[in-house]
Amino acid sequence: MARIRDRGEPQPTAQQLVPYLKERIYVSFIGLAVLLALSVHGEETEAFTAVTSLLIAAVGAGLAGLISEIVAHLAVKGSLPDATELRFLVRVSSGALATIVLPVVILLLAAAGVLSVPLALTVAVWIMAVTLGAIGYIAVFRASLAWWKKLAVFLGLVLFGLVVVGVQLLAHG
């Protein structure tokens, strides 16, 4: 593996980046669903309620991802992850929380009275939606496909993303 000059850590391979991306997408969808559900009652939602709801959902998703990886490791390899593998799994799970940093900051601005809660929720929803769209766009347009296939796949991802958000809204709303 190539070395990263400034930290001396091995640079992750493309295969090692997959779990990071998957976890970020998963937490982004959950965060978007929570924010959408809260925004339905934006006038009645308190800023700190929105912040704690988003944090609890994201941390819960990260922990669920970590536990599922440990259980999968047990099932497939018949042993617990070693220290290096466990550090990697924790890094993947905790790194996904980065996707909610900006929405949390926006909601904290509402808590400080800088923004109204409905406006903060709307901005946070858009941040999450743009994050998911950007991840999908980068993934699709880096692929080795004809332009029309890339467009079809991207539009399909958008459609499926809307279905996922709709289902989550039904579950939380």
N, C-alpha and C positions, 0 to 999 in steps of 0.2 A: 504494500500500500504506500502511496505517496504520503509524505509528511507535510503537515501544516507548519510553516516556518515559525510563526509567532508563539504557538503553544506546544509544539512538539508532539501533538497527538496525531494519530493516523487519520487521514482524510477518509470519510465514509465512502463506500462504494455506492453505485446506483441502487443496488439491491438493499443496502443498509438504510438508504434514504426513504424507502417505501413506507416503513412503519411511521416515520415522522410525519410524512405527508398524510397518510391515512388517519392518524390520530388528530391532526389539525383539521382535516375535513370533517371528521365526526364531531369534534367539539364545536366547530363553526356551525354545523347544522343544528346542534342542540342549542347553542347560544341564540341562533336566529329564531328558533321556535319559541324559546322562552321570552325573548324580547318582543316577538310578534304577539304572543299571548298577553303579555303585560300591556302592550300598547293598545289592545282592544279596550282596556279600562284605564287608559293613560291619565285621565283627569283625576281618577280615584287612587292611582298608584303613587306611593311615596318613593322618593328617590332611593333611600336606603333599602327599601323593600326590593326595588329593582336590582340594585347592586348585589344584595345578598342572594337573591334568587338566581342571578346570572352566575355568581361565584359558586354557589352550591351545585348548580347544574353542571358547570364546567369541571369542578373538582371531582364531583361524582362520576362524570364520564371518564375523566383521567384515571381515577382509581379503578373503575370498572375495566378499562382497557388494560391497566397493569395486572389486575387479578386474572383477567382472561388470558393474558400472555403467560403468566406463571402456570396456570392450570393447563394450558395448551402444551407448555414445555414439559410439565409432568407427564401428560398423556402421551406425548410423542417420544420423548427421550427417557422417560422413566426416572427422572431425577429433577431436583430443584435447579434453577439457574445458578451458575457459579457467580462469584462476586463481580466479574467483568460483565457477564450477561445481565445480571440484576441492575448494575449501574446503567447499562444501556437501556434497559426497559424503563427504569425510573426516569431517565433523561427524556425518552420518547414521550412518556405519559405526562410529565411535568412541562415539557416543552410545548405541548398543545395549549397550555394555558395562555401562551403568548397571543393567541388569536382573540382573546377577550380583553386585552389590556386597554386598547383604545376605547372600546365601548364602555368599559368600567370608568375610565377617565371622564368620558362625556357624561355619564350618569352621576359621577361625583361633582361635576360642575353644576348639575341640577340640584344636588344636595346642598351645594354652597349658595344656591340662589342665582347663579349666573345664567342658567337656562331654565326654561320651564320643563317639567317632567315629560309632558307629551312630546315636546320638541326634542329633548334628549333621547327619548325612546326611538323617535323617528330617525334621528341621526345614527344612533347605534344600530338600528335595523339595517340601514343603508350600508353602514360600514361592514357589517357581517355579510350582507348580500354581495357587496363588491369584492370582499375577500374571497368568498366562494367562487364568484365569477372569474376572478383573476387566477385562482388556482386551476380552475377548469380550463381557462383559456391557455395558460402556459402549458398545461399537460397536453392538451389536444394539438396545439400548434407546434409543439416540439416533435410530435410524432411524425413518422415517415409515411405519410398518407397523401393522396392527391388532395388538392385544395377543397374540392367538393365533398370529399369524405370527411375532411377535418370539419368543415362547416356542418355537415349532417351530424357528426358525433357531438360537436359542441351544442347544437340545438337540441339534440337528444338529451344531453346532460342537463341543460337548462330545464327542459320539460320534466325529467325525472326529479331534478332538484325541487321544482315547484310541487310535484306530487308528494315528495318527502316532507316538505314544509307543511303542505295541506294536511297530511296525515298527523303530523306532530301537533298542529294547531287543533285538530279534532280531539286529540288525546289530552292536550293541556288547556284548551279553551273552554 
